[in-house]
Amino acid sequence: MTIRVVVADDQELVRSGFAMILDAQPDIEVVAEAGDGAAAVAAVRAHGGEVALLDVRMPGTDGIAACREIVSGTECRVVMLTTFDTDEYVYEALHAGASGFLLKDVRRDDLVQAVRVVSAGESLLAPSVARRLVEAYTRTPGPGGLGAGAGAGRRLAALTGRERETLLRLARGLSNAEIARELSVSDHTVKTHVGNVLAKLGLRDRVQAVICAYETGLVRAGAAGAPPAPPGG
């Protein structure tokens, strides 16, 4: 199955470079390139893109606004691209619905893998910039946040012990395979737990699950690498 990708960046050389790398892959097809956010949204709708790579800063409709429109109106998933290693941009992008965030100096193999991971329904939690975002900003979420402190906080009580353990490990950035090893269960079981966590908390993906874990106080900022608390804690 071919992954249909839209690449949007106002710098033609950057845009073409990313498109060339991705189009060279046997399982990826770049169906359109765009120089601004409005063109990116139109391209996703016209070509049925499954993954959109969006630069944060573009003229007219910027990447954040384009991301919000794409996620709310299509099935396409979004990876944000920027030269700015700035936490505020990451926070805005993730709350706009992005499934990942990459700096433009990303390695070729990591770019390709990011598209494949996002297309498969996963989220990019590994980059250090995303971790800094979560720890620095979910302690005091602004009006654009998930609102997890109230609604999702109450829904935490609906999680089973295993689901809570799974959420705690998601907040540490662990993959399904890593969670399976720590909990001594199968990958399929972990996938089921993750799906249940998202459904019960009303969240879109793993990235929002991580933010929720911090906003509700289930995980404390600065403690992401610490051993998870007991299920009832």
N, C-alpha and C positions, 0 to 999 in steps of 0.2 A: 504493500500500500504506500502510495506516494504522499508525502506531507507537503501541502500547498502553503507557501510562505509569501508574505508581503513585507518588503523592506522599505522603511521610511526614514530618510535623513536628508537635511537640507544641503549637505555637502555631497556633491555628485561622486567624487572619488571614494569617499567613505562608503556611501550607499552601494556603489558598483562593486567595491571590494568585498563587502559582506555578501552581496548577491552572487558573486563569482564563486566564493568559497562554498556557499550552500548549494548552488546549482550544480556543482561538480559531484555532489553526493548522489548515489543511485536511488536513494529513497526520499530525496527532497527536490522539490521544484519551486523555483521562485516565479510566481505567477504575475507579480507586478512590483514596480519600484515607485516610490512617491517622494516628493520633495517637501511636503508639509503635512500637517495632521489631517486637514480636510480631505486631501487627496488620498491619504492612507485609508481613511474611513470608507471613502467611495470605492477604493480598490478592493478592500476586504469584501464589501457587499457585492461588487460586480464579479469578482473572481472566486468567491467562496473560500477565501483564505482560512486556513486552520490555525496558523501561528503568524502573528504580526510582530516584527522587530521595529520598535519606535524609538527614535531619538527624543530625549526629554525636551530639548530646546529646538523648536522649529518656528518659522515665521507664521503669523496668522494663528491657526489652531495648533497649540503646542502638543507635545506628546502626551501629557497628562490628560488634557481634555479629550484628545483622540482616543486614548485608552479607555476612558470612562464611557465614551459613546460606543466604541467597538464591543466592549464587554456587556453593556446593557442591551445592545440591539442585535448581536450576532452570537454565534457559537465559537467564534475565534478567540484564541487565548493570546495574551500579550506578554512579550519580554521587552523591558525598557532598556535602552542603550544611552550612555552618557559619558562624557569625558570628565564630568564633575563628580568627584568622590565626596558627595555632600549628603548627609543623612536626611535632610528635609525632603530632598527630591525622592529618595527611596520611600519615605513615609507616605508622601503624596501619591506616588505611583502605586504602591501596594493597596492603599485605601481606594484608589480609583479602579482597582480590580486586576492589576498586573499579576501575572503568575511568576515573574522573575525580574531580576535587575542585574545587568552586566555593564562593566566599564568597557569603553571602546578598545582598550588595550588587551581585551580578552584573547587568549590563545585560540588558534584556528580550531583545534580539536574540541575545546571547551564550548565554542560557539555552536558547532555542529551538535554536540551532545545536548546543549541547552534546548535547542529546537526539538530534538527527539524526546527529551524528558517532558517538556511542556506539552507537546503534542499527545503524549501518552496519558495526560491528565495529572502529572505530578507538578511540583513547584520547585523553584530554585532556592534552596535554603542555605546552601553551603558558603557562598561568598561572604567574606568578613564584613563587607559593607552592610549586608542584610542583618547580620548579627548585631552590629553596632546600632542600627536603626531600632531594632526591637528593644534593646536594653535602654537606649537613651530616650525614646519617645513614647513607649507604651505606658510609662509611669504616669504621664500627664497627657492623655490623648485629647486632641482638640475637637471642635465640632464635627470635623470630617471623619472622626474615628468610627470604629465598629459599633460603639454603644454597648460594648460587651460588659461594662461594669455593672449594668443593671440587668437587662434581659438575659444575656448569656450567663451572667453570674448566677442567676436563679436556676438556669437550665443545667448548670454543672451538677446539681443534685440528682439529675436523671441519669448521669453516667454510671455505669457499673464500675467496679474496682479495676478491672482490666482496661476498660476504656479510659479511665482516668490515668492509669499507668501509661497507656499509649500516648495520651495527650501530653503528659509530662516529658516523654521522650521525643515527641515531635518538637516540643519547645527547645530541646537541646540540639535540634537539627539532624536527628538520626534518620536514616533511610528505613524502609520497610524491612530490609534484610537485617540491618543492625538491631532494630527493635525486636525482630523475631529471635535473634540470638540471645538478647538480654532477657527476654521473657520465656525463652525455651518453648516457643510455639512455631507453627509454620508461617511462611510468608502469606499464605492465603488467609490464615486467621488474623494476621495483623492488618491485612487489607480490609477485612470485614470490620475490625475494630475502628480503623480510621474512618471508614464510611459511616459507621454508627455515630462516631464523635461529630463529624461534620453535619450529619442530619439532625442530631439532637440539639446541637448548638446553633443551627441555622447558618452555617458557614459554607463558603464556596469552595475553599481548597485548603491545603496544608499551611500555606502562608498565613491565611486568616486564622487558622487554628493556633499558630504560634503567637500571633498578636493577641488573640483572645486569652491565651494562657497567662500572658503578662498583665493584660488589662484587668482581668478578674482577680489578680493576686495569687493565682495558683502557682505561678513561678515568679520569683523575685528577680528584678534586674540585677545582673552581676552574678546570678547563681545558675546560669544556663549550663555550665559544665559540671555542676555538682550533682551528686547522686540524687535521684528523684525522691520526693517525700513519700511516705506510706500512702496507700490509696485513700485512707480516710482523713489524711492530714490537710 
